[in-house]
Amino acid sequence: MKSFRKELWFNTNKRRQLLNITSEVEKSLFESGIKEGLCLVNAMHITASVFINDDESGLHHDFEKWLERLAPEKPYSQYKHNGFEDNADAHLKRTIMGREVVVAITEGRLDFGPWEQIFYGEFDGMRKKRLLVKIIGE
């Protein structure tokens, strides 16, 4: 069995942003040379997320509104965590959206269902952050 590891780095231009990273993960899979196995993609920061869903702008808008209702950014004073930082809402949003995804690899391709894409969700951005792609298989 082979193992492949790669870090992908992102620096969003907004505090909250969703990025479709499917093509970057596919490039990593190609680099690995693995044809059958599993691909793990996980955020390496506790205020960022990786998840699978549809790449549709209306849905992305709905995510933003829904997450903001569940864990509003302001007022900062509503969170005990915000004594030294102002990102408690980002930690909560990350917990809701998830840390990682695992995708099967079949015949050298990510084995998705219809419309599935991989997204990086940034909830406390405007600085450099990374995620891990770990691929195992043959």
N, C-alpha and C positions, 0 to 999 in steps of 0.2 A: 504494500500500500504506500502511496505517495502522500506527502503533505506539502501544502503551499501556504505562505503567509504574505500578506501585503497590507500596508496602511494607506488609506486614502485620506487626504486632508481637505478641509473646507473652511472658508472664511466668508460667511454670509454678510450681505450689506444691510441686513435688517435684524432686529432683535429676534423676531420669529419668522421662519421661512421653511417651506417644504421644497426639497430638491429631488428630482427624479434621478437616481443614481444607477439605474438598471444598466445602462451602457458601460459605465465604469466597472461594474461587477462582472459583466460579460467579458470585458477586456481582461480582467484578472483571471477569469476562468480560462480564456484562450492562452494566456501566459503560462498557466499552470500545466497545461498539457493533459489534464485529467479528463477522462471521458465518462466515467461512471463513479458516482460518489455523492458527497454532500458539501454544500457551500454555506458556511456560517457568515453572516454579516452583522456586526454589532458596534454600537456606539461606544466610544471609549471615554465619554464624558457624561456626567450625571444630570446634565440639563439638555441632552440631545437624545434622539430616538431613531430607531430604524424599524420600518413597518412595511407591509405589503398592502397595496390597494390600487384603485383605478386612478389613472392620470387624467382627471377631469377637473377643470377649473372651478366649477360649481361645487363639487365635493370638497375641494381644498378650501374654498370660502366657508363651507359648512363646518369643516374641522376647526378652522380658526374661531368662528363664532361659538361653537359648542365648547371648545376647550376654554375659551375666555369666560364663558358662563360658569363652568365648573371650577376654574382656578383663575380668577381675575388678577391681572398684573397689579392693579392699583385699587385701593390705597396700599402702599407698601407696609403701612403700620398694622395691617390686619394679620400679618404673619409673624410669629415669634422668631423664625429663622432670619428675618430681615434686620436683625440688630447690627450685623456687620456687612451684609450684602443686600441686594434688592431683587433676588431671583428665586424666592421661595415658590412662586407660581410656576417657574420653569421646571423645578424639581417635580412638582405635582403633575404637570403636563407630560413630562417624560414617563412617569410611572403609568399614566393612563395609556399612552401610545406604545409603550414597550421598548425594550432594550435591544432586541435582536430578532433576526429571522434566520431560518434554515430552509434552504431550497434544494430539492433533489437535482442531481445532475444525471442526465440520460443522453447518451450518444453525443457527449461534448457540449450539451446545451442546458441552460437552466430550464427545468421542467415546470413551467407555470401553467396555471389555469387561464381561461379566457380573461383578458383585460388586466391581469396581475402585473404589477410593476413594483420595484423596490424604491422606497423613499427614505431620505435622510430628513428627519424633522429637527429643526433647530429652534430652541425656545429661549435661549439666552446668548444670542449671537454677537456678531461684529467683532469676532476674534477667532484666531486659528484653532480649529479642533479636528480631531481625527476619528476615523472608524477603522475597524479591523475586518479584513476578508480572510477567512481561514477555510481552505478547501482540502478535503481529504478524499482519497479514492484511488482508482487505478486508471 
